[in-house]
Amino acid sequence: MHRAPAIVILGPGSLATAQRIQQRYPQARIHGLAGRVQGADAYYTAFGDTLRGLYEDGTPLIALCAAGIVIRSLAGALGDKDDEPPVLAVAEDGSAVVPLLGGLAGVNRMAREIAEQLGTTPAITTSGELRFGTCLLNPPAGYALADLEQGKRFVSDLLAGEPVRIAGEAPWLMQAQLPASDAATRTIHVGCEARPASRDELLIHPRSVVAGVAGGRLANLPEALQQAGIAPLSLACVLADEQAMADADLHQTAQALGVALRFAPSPTGLANMVAAAVPGARLIEQPGVVIGVAPAPVDVAGVGRRRGRLAVIGLGPGAAELMVPAVKAELAQAEDVLGYETYVRMAGPFRDDQVVHCTDNREEMQRARHAFRLAAEGRSVVVVSSGDPGVFAMAAAVLEALHASDDPAWHRVDLQMLPGVSACLATAAQAGAPLGHDFCVMSLSDNLKPWSIIEKRLDLAAQADLVLAFYNPISKARPHQLGTALEVVRRHREGRTPVVLGRDIGRPGQTLRVVTLDELVPEMVDMRTMVLVGSSTTCVFPRASGGVWAYTPRWYPGAG
Ligand code: SAH
């Protein structure tokens, strides 16, 4: 099972069972019906659509409801049997576990695990599995079946009474109840060699091969494996020199070939690099590629290390539905989460296996360097900002830290900035369209810039008749500056100019006010407020639901 399962529940009566299943799969998320369930990790409104969406995404599904409901919901979406996620129905009280789909994706194994967790017996109905105690077509992690269609015929033969013998190392079959006989003509063959499976053979490849490649030579890999007579399915991972860690071509080729990439230093050549990473491997040297064949499946996590990732993400203003999907996905795969405590809490909840590092809001450079140290070790790190990370937030701090560093390991980190809905955009959307024409975004904080430059910019922006969006408009340490700022603005704007004040937009207790520049006093504003000062063309009119719409037309007087 590669992806975390979704546990889908319809009512509060299933929550306890769902949580027990979640203990077995800590990465699983509980999806609850909105309005009916509380305490879930995610909420949905349409059961059928949600189930189908998850199924089509390849997410293993554990639905706590009648098997019939699941069958009806997925009927229209059922596709190719060889390529579907496990789907199980579990009785609300945990008394029955019914594997429904995904036999080749390990549904029976999951059914056993869940049944064990719930103290019951799974309803396994697969003949081969019942007879032999294992699904021969779904070997455990570390092994890959060479040919599924051929394998199905092979299992039918065994079910019809043919005896079998095992050639090679198949430790998981030691417990199985196979009709074994040394004289059998049917063979389960476990090995790395590339060979066509014969009619009487179930061919299984152990993932016991690590290919060391020189940077830029990954494209040679298929040919090198072929020359060496190694089945591509035996490849556990590719090991490359860590100096090539940031090489875009290398990553692209690895993706095209569908191989996992790991990295290690190779000061004394590829062969030594592979030998050090996979002790006991037999080495086959090809041009630009050294193939290491280990005696047993290789645990990829123990081979060299992976490229670390650092994502600087924007949560948006606060409401979960305003967070972009890429940010949600990044948070789900994060190993370390860094940020100011308030924002980190907003980004949660986190799983027990995720490490949360909360810091003070002002320790930005320290936080950025800490993030790089973790990512350079190969970890998957997320730095959290509210709104957009590039707007008066962590993205620039992270780049400043990288720019100042001459540590090559920091520069090789997979660094990504994932955008969010910035406070000015979230506030503007609620007020109407005050940013519908040219506007200017400023922070009024003089922590990192002199107040004189703020006044100068305010003066020029106000003179240029730009709509003004003020971040950090006021704070306890700077109580008087907003008043001074407004004096500058008033030199160029009329008193009836609309001003939008959005406080805690997208968060509990949010407030939105539209006042005039004349009415505006600093007491209406605090550090959780976004201030949008209109231009000469910004106007308001009543909305049917109460209050006003504020907008700035797209045109400007004098346009042709
Ligand atoms: N990166 C953030 C801005 C950080 S600066 C973003 O893109 O939104 C912090 C300032 O942003 C606050 O002082 C306040 O002026 C504004 N702000 C942030 N979140 C807000 C929200 N939910 N509602 C109103 N203003 C907000």
Residues whose N, C-alpha, C, O or C-beta is under 5 A from the ligand:
A	BS01	SAH	P317 S386 G387 D388 V391 F392 A393 V421 S422 A423 F470 Y471 N472 P473 G502 R503 D504 I505 M527 R528 T529 M530
